[in-house]
């Protein structure tokens, strides 16, 4: 992602801070007040807002990306002082050729540490840091990867920055055409690179070929407290142990798991005729997550189990295999320890920790997909989406969910786009328990307060009137002002008619 001499000279000064007045509205939910403000961008926004600690202070800055009429992209950063005003700290011109950015979140006890944004082009990685009220662009590493994009049209977040050796300094991991490349000590004279033999998936298509990157996982697979690089191939966990110097063994170690578990999605697989797999008789297991669920410092596997007897007759369940250790070796049972199962098709599996006890709850959505549901959806432009939450007890998730709610997923046939409901968790009253936030149509969110009981949340909710974006995925929840209470942040998109594409709406919890 290196830009030779031309790109290295493209260090832009940030603009002088501009005070922006914001509108003030007060909302009430669960005895809780929200103050709504609006940030106005100098350019149409092309990326949903998020938060970072840019200056190392006690609060967070709001970050987004805008684009002018000439296709030039700008990183935009605001400081939200309170509900009455906010300050545009900088708009930084992103050099052409950049197609991805990333950052990593510090540990909870380090949440006030200053954060850095990292950018990637076809041949280099760069850091953007805030120093003396200006952004400084620093070339870090010349790289080789599968991403050959010399004139990208858009920019988005892509995972390539990690802290694999827990030293607070970034490493980069990038897929290449015959390996993955690992870069350590970025930006220093001690910078090192390694190529590890994990190849992408290659599909031959006509006269060309399609390269599909493999999912990588980072977990301690041998009990030495160091994160290893992990790949899964047909019933085997292959991991490359991290050494004491932060580099990785080039020879992989193998842990046998349930023989049908794969590390790739079934639609990337081909039969002996080069055709996609037959969905009329499909049984498939795919590793979704590899992380510690039950706070025992051992990596656990989440496997998506797909059984299909046709396009409209499909079941997606999730199987959990807990990591176990014997004589220093980690292993997994060949049958799942517990399962997440519901009628219909499950999707959107996520772990949450609503009570901050280190043990993960499961948040997942479900759909009923059949002829009647499809006809009803076409007529109404929406389909019911169920929201489930399961709390772990010992080594078992309950057969029935602790939480069952319902939202609506909307779509537009004319625009060919699908909206998404708001399904979020956040601690809005500062009691240490996350509250559940669900959209109700396009003009209200429902807030269910977290409680320390089997139900996890109150049965009754309080409504908050707000013009929501059609894409609920653009809603971001974080403690913007550092008061110990989470706040709400979002922008509008293409499906939101008569809404400004330069506005960011935020709601501060009082």
Beta strands, then each sheet from edge to edge (+ up, - down):
strand 1: 18-21
strand 2: 25-29
strand 3: 32-40
strand 4: 44-52
strand 5: 61-67
strand 6: 73-80
strand 7: 85-93
strand 8: 100-102
strand 9: 117-120
strand 10: 124-131
strand 11: 134-142
strand 12: 156-157
strand 13: 161-162
strand 14: 171-175
strand 15: 180-184
strand 16: 192-196
strand 17: 201-205
strand 18: 208-212
strand 19: 217-219
strand 20: 228-232
strand 21: 236-240
strand 22: 253-256
strand 23: 261-262
strand 24: 282-291
strand 25: 300-308
strand 26: 314-321
strand 27: 324-326
strand 28: 329-331
strand 29: 338-340
strand 30: 345-352
strand 31: 361-367
strand 32: 382-390
strand 33: 392-393
strand 34: 396-397
strand 35: 403-412
strand 36: 417-418
strand 37: 423-426
strand 38: 435-439
strand 39: 444-448
strand 40: 462-465
strand 41: 476-478
strand 42: 487-491
strand 43: 503-509
sheet 1: 1+ 7- 6+ 5- 4+
sheet 2: 2+ 3- 43+ 42- 41+
sheet 3: 11+ 10- 9+ 8- 12-
sheet 4: 13+ 14- 15+ 16-
sheet 5: 17+ 18-
sheet 6: 19+ 20- 21+ 22-
sheet 7: 23+ 24+ 25- 26+ 29-
sheet 8: 27+ 28-
sheet 9: 30+ 31- 32+ 35- 36+
sheet 10: 33+ 34-
sheet 11: 37+ 38- 39+ 40-
end
